[in-house]
Amino acid sequence: MKLIRLLTLALAALTLALPAAAQQGDGPLRIEITEGVIEPLPFAIPTFEAENEAAQEWAQRITQVVADDLTGTGLFRQIPRDAFIENVTEFSPNVQYANWKAINAQALITGAVSVTPDGQLNVKFRLFDVFSERPLGDGLQFGGTTNSWRRIAHKVADAVYSRITGESGYFDSRVVFVSERGPKNDRLKRLAVMDYDGANLQYLTDGADLVLAPRFSPDGERVLYTSYETGFPQIYELNVGTVTRTPLPVPAEAMSFAPRYAPDGRTIIFSLAQGGNTDIYRLRPGAGQPERLTTAPSIETAPSFSPDGSQIVFESDRSGTPQLYVMPASGGEAQRISFGPGRYGTPVWSPRGDLIAFTKQNAGRFHIGVMRTDGSEERLLTASFLDEGPTWAPNGRVLMFTRETAGAAGEPALYSVDISGRNLRRVPTDGAASDPAWSPLLP
């Protein structure tokens, strides 16, 4: 059992409460989730030791990114360094736990950074449970070039997050989205990709054509998106590394949109509108023609695979208003899973397989919500003038989405929220942004 453990987040208001033994310091620190408000876990992170002169700047930068990653979750609170009783000046397992208990630190992170003459960056760290006075697992080391210093910092933060919470991390990941510029009625829209926290921005298209709804492949190397280059919606696949693209092989007279990859990365599902009807199709590029999966005389769109590839959740207005349905991945009978008041859309299956996120419009407000895969335990996490298009973090515990403000000067921005409805935060972007899609963890 981990010495510090955060149980899986539930679809209810949460709190973190220390058991009496842990508070008294006579047993391993554990975190128990009950109802109420989460109290972030206080942690101390001295600036990582620079083991040579060339590492001074990198040590400070990496320490700051690790701290920002953890505090950004809302589950952790960084103790200011001016509150420290002692300064950690060397990377040593000899920790004076009493000094950290005195400032109420429950976890301590120490690290060291070195840079070789050929520009290789090495980062090692240790994590300590202050209350039980012992390390949490063995120390770890990550390496790479100095150009990859942010990725290394995210990997350290992921490892700390995982050891404390028992969940996999999500910091070493990227987000593809639509970057927007200009007035509301004449916006330049470009595909862009960035780190999950807004750093390392790269544009993938030049803005010459309207682009919508980018979606990462399971390996994070390709992106599907919809472009109006030909005057009507058509799906393209873009290689993120080479920034080359190819159109999806669909009938030239048809409109194609709302694409997503299957978990195997080789099959694509999407909506195709032709002959006055919109249905869901699947296609394995290079292996034949698109296969039609729905045949209702209604609009079927926004399909998303379950993580095991056996089912598809999608949006349909076959009942008179847009609702959510689940069907086998091969097509066939679909079961409606949304029954609350209002209109439901843009469903996306959690990578853990336990939840489906969606957009809901009801009583003049938009919401991002989650429900169980059978439609039970619906929970609305946000409410605003316009919230839409959720996308899951790789660990299935955080959602990112688009929020747009009202009025002629209103513009979209990216926000994130965890599945308890806590920690609503704006994601930093260079200007207006919409249509986010989270990548898997990077290799």
JOGI-V100693 format. One record per backbone hydrogen bond with DSSP energy under -0.5 kcal/mol. CO is the residue of the C=O (numbers start at 1). NH is the residue of the N-H. Records with the same first field share a line. If there is no record, write none. Layout:
CO = NH + NH
This chain:
5 = 7 + 31
10 = 12
15 = 17 + 34
17 = 32
19 = 23
20 = 24
21 = 25 + 26 + 27
22 = 25
30 = 19 + 32
31 = 7
32 = 17 + 34
34 = 15
37 = 16
38 = 40
41 = 77
42 = 106 + 107
43 = 79
44 = 109
49 = 51 + 113
52 = 55
53 = 56
55 = 59
56 = 60
57 = 61
58 = 62
59 = 48 + 63
60 = 64
61 = 65
62 = 66
63 = 67
64 = 68
65 = 69
66 = 70
67 = 71
68 = 72
69 = 73
70 = 73 + 75 + 76
71 = 74
75 = 41
77 = 43
80 = 83
81 = 84
87 = 89
90 = 92
93 = 95
95 = 97
96 = 99 + 100
97 = 100 + 101
98 = 102
100 = 103 + 105
101 = 104
106 = 130 + 131
107 = 44
108 = 128
109 = 46
110 = 126
111 = 49
112 = 124
113 = 51
114 = 122
116 = 119
119 = 146
120 = 116
121 = 144
122 = 114
123 = 142
124 = 112
125 = 140
126 = 110
127 = 136
128 = 108 + 130
129 = 133 + 134
134 = 129
135 = 137
140 = 125
142 = 123
144 = 121
145 = 148
146 = 149
148 = 152
149 = 153
150 = 154
151 = 155
152 = 156
153 = 157
154 = 158
155 = 159
156 = 160
157 = 161
158 = 162
159 = 163
160 = 164
161 = 165
162 = 166
171 = 173
172 = 442
173 = 196
174 = 439
175 = 194
176 = 437
177 = 179 + 192
178 = 434
179 = 190
180 = 432
181 = 188
183 = 186
187 = 189
188 = 181
190 = 179
191 = 204 + 205
192 = 177
193 = 202
194 = 175
195 = 198
199 = 195
202 = 193
210 = 228
212 = 226
215 = 224
217 = 220
221 = 240 + 241
222 = 217
223 = 238
224 = 215
225 = 236
226 = 212
227 = 234
228 = 231
232 = 230
233 = 256
234 = 227
235 = 248
236 = 225
237 = 246
238 = 223 + 240
239 = 243 + 244
244 = 239
246 = 237
248 = 250
251 = 254
254 = 256
255 = 273
257 = 271
260 = 269
262 = 265
267 = 262
268 = 283
269 = 260
270 = 281
271 = 257
272 = 274 + 279
273 = 255
274 = 277
277 = 274
278 = 300
279 = 272
280 = 293 + 294
281 = 270
282 = 291
283 = 268 + 285
284 = 287
290 = 292
291 = 282
293 = 332
298 = 278 + 300
299 = 317
301 = 315
304 = 313
306 = 309
310 = 329
311 = 306
312 = 327
313 = 304
314 = 325
315 = 301
316 = 323
317 = 320
321 = 319
322 = 344
323 = 316
324 = 337 + 338
325 = 314
326 = 335
327 = 312
328 = 331
333 = 328
335 = 326
343 = 361
345 = 359
348 = 357
350 = 353
354 = 373
355 = 350
356 = 371
357 = 348
358 = 369
359 = 345
360 = 367
361 = 343
362 = 365
365 = 362
366 = 384
367 = 360
368 = 381 + 382
369 = 358
370 = 379
371 = 356
372 = 375
376 = 372
379 = 370 + 381
384 = 366
386 = 404
388 = 402
391 = 400
393 = 396
397 = 419
398 = 393
399 = 417
400 = 391
401 = 415
402 = 388
403 = 413
407 = 410
411 = 405
412 = 433
413 = 403
414 = 427
415 = 401
416 = 425
417 = 399
418 = 421
422 = 418
425 = 416
429 = 431
432 = 180
434 = 178
437 = 176
